[in-house]
Amino acid sequence: MFTAGTVTSTSTMESAVSHLISHPEVFRKAREEIDANIGQSKLLHDADLGKLPYLHCIINETLRLGSTGPIIPPHESSKECTVGGYNIPQGTMLLVNAFALYNDTKLWEDPDMFKPERFQGSGWEGERGGYKFIPFGLGRRQCPGEGLAMRLMALTLGTLIQCFEWGKAGEDRQANRVAANAHKTEDVALKVIFRPRETLAPSVLSQL
């Protein structure tokens, strides 16, 4: 479970940083939420995550655009059934193409765009009505590291937003494109400079 909750978190964080560098307006909105609910005199903690719905929207949108599992682990039909007009015999191996699901224009408006707002009002788990968003799978084979991964990502990304000014490094300051799969990296590494915010309380800076 530790591996499941940490390895995928690292690759997802790389994608989230790239998205936020490319969309400074989203970064500003996330920082405003953190400053309004947490402030700059104390470091973000796990107990504060429930106050930051927009931060969760950013993570959900990153997972949608770069699913760590483009194909959901196989399931098997326990009995004959009909799904969407298709007859599924008992014992059939079932694979869910999550990549196609998350890029379906019938389910998502502008699916190729980074829009965290699409998840607003849907809570911690995101909009899963009709199983349109299942980044950690579902059922008994759902990823056991989901809870750990979501908290690690929220704490890490939230702390980076709260405590640092972000900027692109190097001569080419055009933000790198984000790979479709969060496990893949770009040909040209994304170089980002993180500088501690001068407005943070000294007690917070000392904990970094």
DRENFI-462192 format. One line per 5 residues: number of its first residue (from 1); for each residue x, y, z of N, C-alpha, C. Coordinates in nm, 2 decimals. Example, Ala and Ser with C-alpha at 12.3 -4.5 7.8 and 13.67 -1.06 7.14 Angstrom:
BEGIN
1 = 1.32/-0.57/0.78/1.23/-0.45/0.78/1.32/-0.33/0.78 | 1.28/-0.22/0.71/1.37/-0.11/0.71/1.29/0.00/0.79
This chain:
BEGIN
1 = 0.08/-0.12/0.00/0.00/0.00/0.00/0.09/0.12/0.00 | 0.20/0.12/0.07/0.29/0.24/0.08/0.34/0.27/-0.06 | 0.38/0.16/-0.13/0.43/0.19/-0.27/0.32/0.24/-0.36 | 0.20/0.18/-0.35/0.09/0.23/-0.43/0.06/0.37/-0.41 | 0.08/0.42/-0.28/0.04/0.55/-0.25/0.15/0.66/-0.27
6 = 0.27/0.61/-0.30/0.38/0.71/-0.31/0.43/0.72/-0.45 | 0.45/0.61/-0.52/0.51/0.61/-0.65/0.42/0.69/-0.75 | 0.29/0.66/-0.75/0.20/0.73/-0.84/0.18/0.88/-0.79 | 0.20/0.91/-0.66/0.19/1.04/-0.61/0.30/1.13/-0.67 | 0.42/1.08/-0.68/0.53/1.15/-0.73/0.51/1.20/-0.88
11 = 0.47/1.10/-0.96/0.45/1.13/-1.10/0.33/1.23/-1.12 | 0.23/1.21/-1.04/0.11/1.30/-1.05/0.15/1.44/-1.00 | 0.24/1.46/-0.90/0.28/1.59/-0.86/0.36/1.66/-0.97 | 0.44/1.59/-1.04/0.52/1.64/-1.16/0.42/1.70/-1.26 | 0.31/1.63/-1.29/0.21/1.68/-1.38/0.14/1.80/-1.32
16 = 0.11/1.80/-1.19/0.03/1.91/-1.13/0.12/2.04/-1.14 | 0.25/2.03/-1.11/0.34/2.14/-1.11/0.34/2.20/-1.25 | 0.35/2.11/-1.35/0.35/2.16/-1.49/0.22/2.23/-1.53 | 0.11/2.17/-1.49/-0.02/2.24/-1.52/-0.03/2.37/-1.45 | 0.01/2.39/-1.33/0.00/2.51/-1.26/0.10/2.62/-1.31
21 = 0.21/2.58/-1.36/0.31/2.67/-1.42/0.25/2.72/-1.55 | 0.17/2.63/-1.62/0.11/2.67/-1.75/-0.02/2.75/-1.73 | -0.08/2.75/-1.61/-0.20/2.82/-1.58/-0.19/2.90/-1.45 | -0.12/3.01/-1.46/-0.10/3.09/-1.34/-0.23/3.14/-1.27 | -0.33/3.15/-1.34/-0.46/3.19/-1.28/-0.51/3.09/-1.19
26 = -0.49/2.96/-1.22/-0.53/2.85/-1.13/-0.44/2.85/-1.01 | -0.31/2.88/-1.03/-0.22/2.88/-0.91/-0.26/2.99/-0.82 | -0.30/3.11/-0.87/-0.34/3.22/-0.79/-0.46/3.19/-0.71 | -0.56/3.13/-0.77/-0.68/3.09/-0.71/-0.66/3.00/-0.59 | -0.57/2.90/-0.62/-0.54/2.80/-0.51/-0.47/2.87/-0.39
31 = -0.38/2.96/-0.42/-0.31/3.03/-0.32/-0.40/3.12/-0.24 | -0.50/3.19/-0.30/-0.59/3.27/-0.23/-0.68/3.18/-0.14 | -0.71/3.06/-0.18/-0.79/2.97/-0.10/-0.71/2.94/0.03 | -0.59/2.90/0.01/-0.50/2.86/0.12/-0.48/2.98/0.21 | -0.45/3.10/0.16/-0.42/3.21/0.25/-0.55/3.25/0.32
36 = -0.67/3.24/0.26/-0.79/3.27/0.33/-0.83/3.18/0.44 | -0.80/3.05/0.42/-0.84/2.95/0.52/-0.73/2.90/0.61 | -0.61/2.91/0.57/-0.50/2.87/0.66/-0.41/2.99/0.71 | -0.39/3.08/0.62/-0.31/3.20/0.65/-0.16/3.17/0.62 | -0.08/3.27/0.67/0.06/3.26/0.64/0.14/3.25/0.77
41 = 0.07/3.23/0.88/0.14/3.22/1.01/0.16/3.08/1.06 | 0.10/2.98/0.99/0.12/2.84/1.03/0.12/2.76/0.90 | 0.19/2.64/0.92/0.21/2.55/0.80/0.08/2.47/0.78 | 0.05/2.44/0.66/-0.06/2.36/0.62/-0.05/2.22/0.69 | -0.15/2.17/0.75/-0.15/2.03/0.81/-0.26/1.95/0.75
46 = -0.26/1.82/0.78/-0.36/1.73/0.73/-0.50/1.77/0.77 | -0.51/1.82/0.89/-0.65/1.86/0.94/-0.71/1.97/0.87 | -0.62/2.05/0.79/-0.67/2.16/0.72/-0.72/2.13/0.58 | -0.70/2.01/0.53/-0.73/1.97/0.39/-0.88/1.98/0.36 | -0.97/1.96/0.46/-1.11/1.97/0.43/-1.15/2.11/0.40
51 = -1.07/2.21/0.43/-1.10/2.35/0.41/-1.06/2.40/0.27 | -1.00/2.31/0.19/-0.94/2.35/0.06/-1.00/2.27/-0.06 | -1.13/2.29/-0.09/-1.19/2.22/-0.19/-1.13/2.24/-0.33 | -1.08/2.37/-0.36/-1.02/2.39/-0.49/-0.89/2.32/-0.51 | -0.82/2.30/-0.40/-0.69/2.22/-0.41/-0.72/2.08/-0.45
56 = -0.83/2.02/-0.40/-0.87/1.89/-0.44/-0.92/1.89/-0.58 | -0.98/2.00/-0.63/-1.02/2.00/-0.77/-0.90/2.00/-0.86 | -0.79/2.07/-0.82/-0.67/2.06/-0.90/-0.61/1.92/-0.91 | -0.61/1.85/-0.80/-0.56/1.72/-0.80/-0.64/1.62/-0.88 | -0.78/1.64/-0.87/-0.87/1.55/-0.95/-0.85/1.58/-1.10
61 = -0.84/1.71/-1.14/-0.82/1.74/-1.28/-0.69/1.69/-1.33 | -0.59/1.69/-1.25/-0.46/1.64/-1.29/-0.47/1.49/-1.31 | -0.54/1.42/-1.22/-0.56/1.28/-1.24/-0.64/1.24/-1.36 | -0.74/1.33/-1.39/-0.82/1.30/-1.51/-0.74/1.32/-1.64 | -0.66/1.42/-1.65/-0.58/1.44/-1.77/-0.46/1.35/-1.78
66 = -0.41/1.30/-1.67/-0.29/1.21/-1.68/-0.31/1.09/-1.58 | -0.41/1.01/-1.61/-0.44/0.90/-1.52/-0.33/0.81/-1.50 | -0.30/0.78/-1.38/-0.19/0.69/-1.34/-0.22/0.55/-1.39 | -0.34/0.52/-1.42/-0.38/0.39/-1.47/-0.47/0.40/-1.59 | -0.42/0.42/-1.71/-0.51/0.44/-1.83/-0.61/0.33/-1.85
71 = -0.57/0.21/-1.81/-0.66/0.09/-1.82/-0.68/0.04/-1.68 | -0.80/0.04/-1.64/-0.84/-0.01/-1.50/-0.81/-0.16/-1.49 | -0.74/-0.21/-1.38/-0.72/-0.35/-1.37/-0.84/-0.44/-1.40 | -0.81/-0.55/-1.46/-0.93/-0.63/-1.51/-1.02/-0.68/-1.40 | -1.15/-0.69/-1.44/-1.25/-0.75/-1.36/-1.31/-0.87/-1.43
76 = -1.39/-0.95/-1.37/-1.46/-1.06/-1.43/-1.60/-1.06/-1.39 | -1.69/-1.08/-1.50/-1.83/-1.09/-1.47/-1.87/-1.21/-1.39 | -1.93/-1.20/-1.28/-1.96/-1.32/-1.20/-2.09/-1.39/-1.25 | -2.16/-1.32/-1.34/-2.28/-1.39/-1.40/-2.31/-1.32/-1.53 | -2.39/-1.38/-1.61/-2.42/-1.32/-1.74/-2.51/-1.19/-1.71
81 = -2.48/-1.09/-1.79/-2.55/-0.96/-1.77/-2.55/-0.88/-1.90 | -2.62/-0.77/-1.90/-2.63/-0.68/-2.02/-2.59/-0.54/-1.98 | -2.49/-0.49/-2.04/-2.44/-0.35/-2.01/-2.44/-0.27/-2.14 | -2.52/-0.16/-2.14/-2.52/-0.07/-2.25/-2.57/-0.14/-2.38 | -2.65/-0.24/-2.37/-2.70/-0.31/-2.48/-2.62/-0.43/-2.53
86 = -2.50/-0.45/-2.46/-2.41/-0.56/-2.49/-2.43/-0.67/-2.39 | -2.44/-0.80/-2.45/-2.45/-0.91/-2.36/-2.31/-0.96/-2.32 | -2.29/-0.97/-2.19/-2.17/-1.00/-2.13/-2.18/-1.14/-2.06 | -2.12/-1.25/-2.12/-2.13/-1.38/-2.07/-2.06/-1.39/-1.93 | -2.10/-1.49/-1.85/-2.04/-1.51/-1.73/-1.89/-1.55/-1.75
91 = -1.80/-1.50/-1.66/-1.66/-1.53/-1.67/-1.58/-1.45/-1.77 | -1.64/-1.34/-1.83/-1.58/-1.25/-1.92/-1.48/-1.16/-1.85 | -1.36/-1.14/-1.90/-1.27/-1.05/-1.85/-1.31/-0.91/-1.90 | -1.32/-0.81/-1.81/-1.37/-0.68/-1.84/-1.26/-0.58/-1.81 | -1.22/-0.50/-1.91/-1.12/-0.39/-1.90/-1.19/-0.26/-1.93
96 = -1.16/-0.16/-1.84/-1.22/-0.02/-1.86/-1.11/0.07/-1.91 | -1.14/0.13/-2.02/-1.04/0.22/-2.08/-1.06/0.36/-2.02 | -0.99/0.39/-1.91/-1.01/0.51/-1.84/-0.96/0.63/-1.92 | -0.86/0.62/-2.00/-0.82/0.73/-2.09/-0.93/0.77/-2.18 | -1.00/0.68/-2.24/-1.11/0.71/-2.33/-1.22/0.77/-2.25
101 = -1.25/0.72/-2.13/-1.35/0.77/-2.05/-1.33/0.92/-2.01 | -1.21/0.95/-1.98/-1.18/1.09/-1.93/-1.16/1.19/-2.05 | -1.16/1.14/-2.17/-1.15/1.23/-2.29/-1.27/1.22/-2.38 | -1.38/1.17/-2.32/-1.51/1.16/-2.39/-1.58/1.29/-2.39 | -1.61/1.35/-2.50/-1.68/1.48/-2.51/-1.82/1.47/-2.47
106 = -1.88/1.35/-2.46/-2.01/1.33/-2.42/-2.02/1.34/-2.26 | -1.91/1.32/-2.20/-1.91/1.32/-2.05/-1.84/1.45/-2.00 | -1.75/1.50/-2.07/-1.67/1.62/-2.02/-1.67/1.73/-2.13 | -1.69/1.85/-2.08/-1.68/1.97/-2.17/-1.54/2.00/-2.18 | -1.49/2.02/-2.31/-1.35/2.05/-2.34/-1.26/1.96/-2.26
111 = -1.26/1.83/-2.28/-1.19/1.73/-2.21/-1.04/1.75/-2.21 | -0.99/1.81/-2.32/-0.84/1.83/-2.34/-0.79/1.95/-2.27 | -0.88/2.03/-2.20/-0.84/2.15/-2.13/-0.82/2.12/-1.98 | -0.73/2.20/-1.92/-0.71/2.19/-1.77/-0.81/2.28/-1.71 | -0.91/2.23/-1.65/-1.02/2.31/-1.59/-1.06/2.25/-1.45
116 = -0.99/2.28/-1.35/-1.02/2.23/-1.21/-1.16/2.26/-1.17 | -1.22/2.37/-1.22/-1.35/2.41/-1.18/-1.46/2.31/-1.21 | -1.43/2.22/-1.31/-1.53/2.12/-1.34/-1.56/2.03/-1.23 | -1.47/2.02/-1.13/-1.49/1.94/-1.01/-1.55/2.01/-0.89 | -1.57/2.14/-0.90/-1.62/2.22/-0.79/-1.76/2.17/-0.75
121 = -1.78/2.16/-0.61/-1.90/2.11/-0.56/-1.92/1.96/-0.56 | -1.81/1.89/-0.59/-1.82/1.74/-0.60/-1.76/1.68/-0.48 | -1.70/1.75/-0.39/-1.64/1.69/-0.27/-1.50/1.64/-0.29 | -1.45/1.57/-0.19/-1.32/1.51/-0.18/-1.29/1.42/-0.30 | -1.39/1.33/-0.33/-1.36/1.22/-0.42/-1.38/1.26/-0.57
126 = -1.43/1.38/-0.59/-1.46/1.43/-0.73/-1.59/1.38/-0.78 | -1.62/1.41/-0.90/-1.75/1.37/-0.95/-1.75/1.23/-1.01 | -1.80/1.14/-0.93/-1.80/1.00/-0.97/-1.94/0.94/-1.01 | -2.03/1.04/-1.02/-2.17/0.99/-1.06/-2.16/0.92/-1.19 | -2.22/0.80/-1.20/-2.21/0.72/-1.32/-2.08/0.67/-1.35
131 = -1.99/0.67/-1.25/-1.85/0.62/-1.27/-1.77/0.68/-1.38 | -1.79/0.81/-1.40/-1.72/0.88/-1.50/-1.58/0.92/-1.46 | -1.55/0.92/-1.33/-1.42/0.95/-1.28/-1.38/0.85/-1.17 | -1.29/0.76/-1.21/-1.25/0.65/-1.13/-1.10/0.63/-1.13 | -1.02/0.73/-1.09/-0.88/0.73/-1.10/-0.81/0.61/-1.03
136 = -0.87/0.56/-0.92/-0.82/0.46/-0.84/-0.89/0.32/-0.86 | -0.96/0.31/-0.97/-1.04/0.19/-0.99/-1.17/0.19/-0.91 | -1.23/0.07/-0.89/-1.35/0.06/-0.82/-1.37/-0.09/-0.78 | -1.46/-0.10/-0.68/-1.49/-0.24/-0.64/-1.38/-0.29/-0.54 | -1.38/-0.43/-0.53/-1.29/-0.49/-0.44/-1.14/-0.48/-0.49
141 = -1.12/-0.45/-0.61/-0.99/-0.43/-0.67/-0.95/-0.28/-0.68 | -1.02/-0.20/-0.61/-0.98/-0.06/-0.61/-0.85/-0.04/-0.54 | -0.77/0.06/-0.59/-0.63/0.08/-0.53/-0.64/0.10/-0.38 | -0.56/0.02/-0.30/-0.57/0.03/-0.16/-0.49/0.16/-0.11 | -0.41/0.22/-0.20/-0.33/0.33/-0.16/-0.40/0.47/-0.19
146 = -0.53/0.46/-0.22/-0.60/0.59/-0.26/-0.60/0.69/-0.15 | -0.64/0.65/-0.03/-0.64/0.75/0.08/-0.51/0.81/0.11 | -0.40/0.73/0.11/-0.27/0.78/0.14/-0.22/0.87/0.03 | -0.25/0.83/-0.10/-0.20/0.90/-0.21/-0.27/1.04/-0.22 | -0.40/1.05/-0.20/-0.47/1.17/-0.20/-0.42/1.27/-0.09
151 = -0.40/1.22/0.02/-0.35/1.31/0.13/-0.20/1.35/0.11 | -0.12/1.26/0.06/0.02/1.30/0.03/0.02/1.41/-0.08 | -0.06/1.39/-0.18/-0.06/1.49/-0.29/-0.12/1.62/-0.25 | -0.22/1.62/-0.17/-0.28/1.75/-0.12/-0.19/1.82/-0.03 | -0.12/1.75/0.06/-0.03/1.81/0.16/0.09/1.87/0.08
156 = 0.15/1.79/-0.01/0.27/1.83/-0.08/0.24/1.95/-0.17 | 0.13/1.94/-0.26/0.10/2.05/-0.35/0.06/2.17/-0.27 | -0.02/2.15/-0.17/-0.07/2.26/-0.09/0.04/2.34/-0.02 | 0.14/2.26/0.03/0.26/2.33/0.10/0.34/2.40/0.00 | 0.36/2.35/-0.12/0.44/2.42/-0.23/0.37/2.55/-0.26
161 = 0.24/2.55/-0.28/0.16/2.67/-0.31/0.17/2.77/-0.20 | 0.15/2.72/-0.08/0.15/2.81/0.04/0.28/2.88/0.07 | 0.39/2.81/0.05/0.52/2.85/0.10/0.61/2.91/-0.01 | 0.59/2.88/-0.13/0.69/2.92/-0.23/0.63/3.00/-0.35 | 0.71/3.09/-0.40/0.69/3.16/-0.53/0.74/3.07/-0.64
166 = 0.66/3.05/-0.74/0.70/2.96/-0.85/0.75/3.04/-0.97 | 0.84/2.99/-1.05/0.88/3.05/-1.17/0.95/2.95/-1.26 | 0.94/2.98/-1.39/1.01/2.89/-1.49/1.15/2.93/-1.50 | 1.24/2.83/-1.52/1.38/2.86/-1.53/1.43/2.83/-1.67 | 1.55/2.89/-1.70/1.60/2.86/-1.83/1.56/2.96/-1.94
171 = 1.63/2.95/-2.05/1.60/3.05/-2.16/1.46/3.03/-2.22 | 1.42/2.91/-2.24/1.29/2.88/-2.29/1.19/2.88/-2.18 | 1.11/2.99/-2.16/1.02/3.00/-2.05/0.88/2.96/-2.09 | 0.87/2.89/-2.20/0.74/2.83/-2.24/0.72/2.71/-2.16 | 0.60/2.70/-2.09/0.57/2.58/-2.01/0.57/2.46/-2.09
176 = 0.63/2.35/-2.04/0.64/2.22/-2.11/0.50/2.16/-2.12 | 0.48/2.09/-2.22/0.35/2.01/-2.24/0.35/1.90/-2.14 | 0.24/1.86/-2.09/0.22/1.75/-1.99/0.19/1.63/-2.07 | 0.26/1.52/-2.03/0.24/1.39/-2.10/0.09/1.34/-2.07 | 0.04/1.27/-2.16/-0.10/1.21/-2.14/-0.10/1.12/-2.03
181 = 0.01/1.04/-2.01/0.01/0.95/-1.90/0.11/1.00/-1.79 | 0.06/1.01/-1.67/0.14/1.07/-1.56/0.27/0.99/-1.54 | 0.28/0.87/-1.58/0.41/0.79/-1.56/0.51/0.83/-1.66 | 0.48/0.90/-1.77/0.57/0.94/-1.87/0.63/1.08/-1.84 | 0.75/1.10/-1.89/0.81/1.23/-1.87/0.83/1.29/-2.01
186 = 0.84/1.43/-2.01/0.87/1.50/-2.14/1.01/1.48/-2.18 | 1.03/1.50/-2.31/1.17/1.50/-2.37/1.26/1.60/-2.31 | 1.20/1.72/-2.28/1.27/1.83/-2.22/1.22/1.85/-2.08 | 1.31/1.84/-1.98/1.27/1.84/-1.84/1.21/1.98/-1.81 | 1.10/1.98/-1.73/1.04/2.11/-1.68/1.13/2.16/-1.57
191 = 1.18/2.28/-1.59/1.27/2.34/-1.48/1.19/2.45/-1.41 | 1.18/2.43/-1.28/1.10/2.53/-1.21/1.18/2.58/-1.09 | 1.17/2.71/-1.06/1.24/2.77/-0.95/1.14/2.79/-0.84 | 1.17/2.75/-0.72/1.09/2.77/-0.60/1.16/2.86/-0.50 | 1.10/2.97/-0.47/1.16/3.07/-0.38/1.07/3.08/-0.26
196 = 1.12/3.08/-0.14/1.03/3.10/-0.02/0.96/3.23/-0.03 | 0.83/3.24/0.01/0.75/3.36/0.01/0.80/3.45/0.12 | 0.83/3.57/0.09/0.88/3.67/0.19/0.78/3.71/0.29 | 0.65/3.69/0.26/0.54/3.73/0.35/0.51/3.62/0.46 | 0.57/3.50/0.44/0.55/3.40/0.54/0.61/3.43/0.68
201 = 0.54/3.39/0.78/0.59/3.41/0.92/0.72/3.33/0.93 | 0.82/3.39/1.01/0.95/3.32/1.03/0.93/3.18/1.09 | 0.83/3.16/1.17/0.81/3.03/1.23/0.77/2.93/1.12 | 0.71/2.97/1.02/0.67/2.88/0.91/0.79/2.85/0.82 | 0.87/2.95/0.79/0.99/2.93/0.71/1.09/2.83/0.78
206 = 1.09/2.84/0.91/1.19/2.76/0.99/1.15/2.61/0.98 | 1.03/2.58/0.94/0.98/2.44/0.93/1.01/2.38/0.79 | 1.05/2.46/0.70/1.07/2.41/0.56/1.20/2.34/0.55
